[in-house]
């Protein structure tokens, strides 16, 4: 499965997999999953309000090992507004679609609208393409990005929505809890402890955007102004390219200083090889080197290391908004 890099694009025809069948108790009871969702307290209010406030954007490719936990965390959000889950299945060959169909019934029964699209071509089209498709089929005023192998804390949507309302032209991030706990310790410290200034001045590290993609939350209107994710596929950092474009347009960067996401690390994750290389180089250099990653015009990544940081003039315009927001429970 992927959650950061895409896979090689194939020449295929998309097939919508949107199901309109009403939820039924018989379908739910036939599920063999061990996860038993608990209904949020605000189910009725979600059903009454037809305007979707937040769309959770979930690209999926061969994620059967993680989907139950991921979708359980969608159900457990304590956000009192209207939620929509927009899933795009990128040619999964495992049981991902069976799990998605099961949870679609459960989530819609509890007041969360679920839209499912995808294709079953021989090859996946990649994470950039899949995120664009999930966004295109969504209708929420705000977008909450979620990787299929991660788990949201119950307050994530509520706290990031509150921040995004105040800063509509910004990407809102949050702190994360790495799972397993001792994996990528340097990277996790970097994610969680950047200062307001460093949110922009360290955008040239090989780690990628300073507000990491699995924590992104932004308005749909602002996303449309910045543009779509690059769809070139494997080897292209679609999140980093979007992040740079976002900054060039004067977008802000905000961080909610509270852990709102369990961020899994495993050999199948797209960040695995990049982080291993980054941490190995930092350890060998004694911490003197600043890792930086550049990308060739043909879309293939080229990592190298330098003590010098390039100028920020062409990335962050004067007046770009930078801050960290203290997470609050109320």
N, C-alpha and C positions, 0 to 999 in steps of 0.2 A: 504494500500500500504506500501511498505518498501522503505527505501533509505539508510539504514545502515546495519541492521541485516537482515539475510535471514529468510526464513520460513522453516518448516519441510520438508525434502526431501521426495519425493514419488518415487516409482518404476515405472518409466514411460519411454516411448519411445519418443525421440525428433522428432519433425516434423518441417522441415524448412519451413519458411513462406516468402521466398524471392520472391518478385514480380518483374517481368521483363517487365511489361507492360509499354509502353511509356506514358509520361504525355500527358494529353489531356485537352483542355480548358473546354470541357463540364463537365468533372469530377470535375474540380476546381470550376466551377460556381454552381454546385449542392450542394456544402458544405453549411451547416447551421451555421458554426462557425462565431462568430462575429469578430474574430481577422483577420485583413487584413495585411498580410506581405508586407514589402517594400523591393524591390530588392536591394541587395548590389551593390556598384559601380563597383565591379570587376567580375561580372558574366561571361563575355566573356573570361577573362584570366583564370578563373577556368576551363571552359569547354575545353580550348585549351590544357592545361597541363594534360597529362594522369597520371602522377605520383602523388600519393596522399601524401601530406606532413603531414597532421594532421587528425587523426581519432577521432571523439568525441564518447566516449563510454557511452552508455545510457541503463542501465538495467531498465525494466519497469514491475511493478506489480500493477494492479488496481490503475492507476494514472490519471484517466479521469479528475479529478478536476484541475490538474496542467499542463497537457501536452501542451495545447495551448500556455500558457505563456513560458514554457520551450523551445518548438520548435520554437517559434517566436524569442527567443534570439539566437538560432542557426543561423537562417536566417540573423539576424542583425549583425553578426560578421564583423568587418572591416578588417579582415585578408585578404591580397591580394594573398595568396598562394592557394593551392588546399585543399579543405575540404571534408571530408567524415563523414557521420553520421552512426554509427553502433549501431542498436537497437536490444536488445534481450527481447522478451516478455515472462515473466515467468508465464504462466498460468493465465493471467488476466481474470477475469469474468465480468468486466464492459465494457465500451465502448472504452477502450484504443486502441484497434486495429483499430477501425473505425477512430479515431483521427490520429493515425499513418499513415494509408493509405492515408488519405486526405493530410497530410503534406508531405508525400513522393512525391506526385505529384508536390506540390508547390515548394519544395526544389530542386528537380531534374530539374524542369523547369528553376530554377534560378542558376543552375550550381553546386549544392551540391549533390554529390552522396549519396544515401541512401541504406543501406543494412539492411534488417529486418529478423531476425530469431526468433525462439521461439518454444513453445510447448503448448498444450492445455490439459495437464493431469489434473486430479482432484486436485492435490496439487502442489504448487510452489516448486522449487528446491532450492531457496535461492539466496541471492545477490552475494555471492562468485561465485557460479556456473554461474549465469547469466552474471557477468562481464567477467569471463573467456571465455564464449561462444561469447560474443560481441567482445572481443579482437581477438579470433581465426578467426572470419569471417572478420575482418578488414584488411586493407592493408596499412595504413598510417605509415610513419616513426616515428611519434610521437603520443602519446595517451593523449587525454584530457578527464578526467573523469567528468561526469555530472550526478547528481541525477535528477530524473524525476519531483521532486517538487521544484527544484531550477531554478534560472534565471541568465544567464550570462550577464555581462556588455559587450557592443560591442567590447571593446578592449582586452577582456580576452585572446583569442587565440593568438592574435598578440604579446602581451607583454610576455606571458609565453613561447611562441615558441622562442622568441628572447633570453630569459634566458636559455632555454633548449638547444639551439644550442651551447651556450657557456659552458654548464655544462651537457654533455650527460649522465653521470652516477649519476644524481641527481633527486630527487623528487622536483618539483617546486610547491610551494604553493602561496597563496595570502591572502590578507585581505578580510573580508566579511562584508556585511551589513545584520544584523539579521532582519527577518520579522516574527511577528510583532516587532516593534522597541524596546519595553521594555522587551522583553522575554529574559531569560537567560543572564542577564547583565554581571554577573561575568564571565561566559563562553566566551562570546563575547569579553570582554576585554582581557581575557587570549589568545584567538586566535590571536588577532590583535596586541598585544604588547609584545610578546616574544622577548627577545634579541637573538643574534646569538648563544650565549652559551646555553641559555635555550631551543633552538630548539632541543637539544639532552639531556640536563640534566633533562628536565621535561617529558621525554617520559614515565615515570612510573606513571603518573596520571591516574585516572579513566576516564578522558575525552578522552583518546585515543591518537592517534598520534599528535605530536605538529603541524605538517602540516596536517590539517584535510582532510579526504578523498575526500569530494566533490570539493576540490580545486586542486587535484593532476594533474600534467602534467609531463610526462616523455617520454623518447625515448622507442620505441617498442623493440629495441635491448636490452636495459638495463632491461626492464621488463622481457624479456625472460631469461636473465641471473639470475635474482633473483628467478624466478619461479612463478607459478600460485597462485591465491588466494585460501585459504582453502575453501573447498566445503561442510563442515560438516553441514552447515545450521544454523538454529536459535540457538542463544546462543553463537556462536563462533565469536570472533572479527576478522574477516578475514582481515580487513585493518590494525589492530594493529600487527597481526602476520606477515603480509607482510612487514610492516614498520620495525619491528625488524630484519627480515631476510635481508632486504635492507641495514640496518646499519651494520650488521655483515659482509656483503660483501664489505664494504668500500664505500657505496653510500653516496652521499652528500645530504644536506637539504638546500634548498634555498627558500626565501620568497620574493615575489614582494610586496613592501610596497605600495600597492594601492588596493582599494576595487574593485574586479573584479567579485564578485558573490553575488547575493541576496540569502541568506541561510535561508530557511523557517523553522519555528518551529511550530509544530502542534501535536495534540494528536496521530495521526497515524504515526508520524515519529519515526524511530527506536531509535533515541537518546533521546526521550522525558523522559522516566523513568530513564535512567542513569543520565541525567543532573539534574533532580529534586532531586535525591538522593545526588548527589555531592554538589549541592548548599545548600541543607538543612543541610548537615553535616558541611559544611564550616561555615555557619551562626551560628550553634549551638556551634561550637568550637571557635568562635571569630576569625577565620582566622589562628589559630595556626597549624592546621593539614594539611598535604599534602595528598590529596586523592590518593589512589593507587589501581589498580585493577589487580588481578591475575586470572588465569584461570586453572581449573582442567584439568587433562589429558584427561578426558572423554568429554571435550569440553563445559562443563557447567560453566558459569561465576560465580565467587565468589568475591563480592566487600568487601573490608575492608579498614580501615583507619589507617595510621601510621605516626608518626612524622619523622621516619627514611626513608631516600631514599636509595635503594639498590645500590650496585656498578654498574658502567657502563661498567666495563672492558669486560664483555661478550657480550655487545651489540654494543658499538661504538668503533671500532678499532682505534689505534693511526693514526692520519692523516685524519680522517673523515672530510669532508668539510662542514663547517657551515657558512652561511652568510644570510644577508637580502639585497635584491636589491631594490633600490628606483625606484618606478614605474615612467615611463615617457610616455608622450603622443605621442612622436615622435621617 
